[in-house]
Amino acid sequence: PYYIDLNQNVYLQAYLHSSDPNLIVFVDTCVASPDPHDFNTLAYDIIRNGCARDSSYTTYYSPYSHFARFKFNAFEFISRHTLVYLQCELVVCRFGDYSSHCYQGCINRSKRDTSS
């Protein structure tokens, strides 16, 4: 466990264990929940599909493509729950593949028109 106070910044780093220098890692989704087994019912999106959902979410540059560094601020959600769990999904892409999610970043899926 990592103990934090309300409004404290939480800094995270993900590392891809691979000897392939042509891979990069990208934070796609991070969700907070008071239930470690349910990240849907009572959950808070910090980032979803590469799009920041929390205004305090910030990515940090890393000179190493195998690292993804980011931070967010402990929010009101934490004050209402003793424990909050974080689940993050990362995407691994080929270095230089500019059509990949890693390079395109935030993907806003457009909604379809339901009219006749």
N, C-alpha and C positions, 0 to 999 in steps of 0.2 A: 504493500500500500504506500501511497504517496500522500502526505497530509498537507493540505493547503487551506488558506483562509479565503473568505469571500473577497472578491476583487483582486486576488493575487494572480499574477501571470503564471501560466503553466507552459513550460518550454518542453518540446518533444523533438526527438530525432529518430528517424527510422533509417536502418542501414540494410542494404542488400548484400548478403554474403555470397559473392560470386567473384570468380577470377576473370570474368569476361569484361574487359574495359569498354565494350560497346553497348552496355546496358545502362539505362537510367531509370530512376524511380520517381514516382509522382504520387502525391497524396490525393486520392479521389474522394473518399468519404470518411468522415469521423462523426460518430454519434455518441452522445452521453445518455446514460440511463441509470436509474436507481436499482434496476434488476439486471444482474449479469447474464440472464438467460433470455431477456426480452428487450430488444432494441427497436421495437415498433410501437407498442402500446403507449408507454409514457417515456418519450424520448425527446432529445433536443439535438437538432442538427447543427453541428459546428461548420462542417463543409459537406456538400453533397454534389456528386458528379463534377468535382473540381471547382464548384462555385461556393464561395464563402457565404454561409448563412448567418454567421455571427460577426458583427462589425469589428470585434476585437481580434479576429483571426488574421494572422500575418505569416507569410512565408519568409524564410531567410535564405539568402544565397549560400550555397556550398560550392567550394571549388572542386568537389568530388561528386561525380554523377551518381554514385551509389548511395548518397545521403539525401534524405529529405528532412528539412528542418522547418519547424513552425511553432507558433505560440498562440494561445488564446487566453482570455481572462476568465477566472472563476466567476460564475454568474449566479444569479438569484436561485437557480435550480439547485445549487449546492446547499443553500441555506435551508431548503425545505426537506432535505434528505441527508441522513447521516453518512451514507456511502453513495458515491456516484461512480459508475463504471464507464470506461471509454472503449469504443470499438472503432478501429480504423481499417479502411481498405486502401491498399496501394496498388498502383499499376506499374508494371515493368515494361519498358519499351526499348526498341533499338535506338541507339544514339544516331541522330541525323534523320530519323523517320518523321518528317514534319507533318505527315498526315495522321500520326498517332495521337492519342489522347494526351500523352505527356507534353506534346508541343502545342496542341490546340487549347489546352487548359479547360476553362469553364465551358461546359456543354449545356446550354439551355435548350431543352427539347421543346419544340413548338407544339402547341395544342391543335388538334384537328377540329375543323368546323363541323358541327353536327347538323347544320341546316340541310334541307333537301336540295 
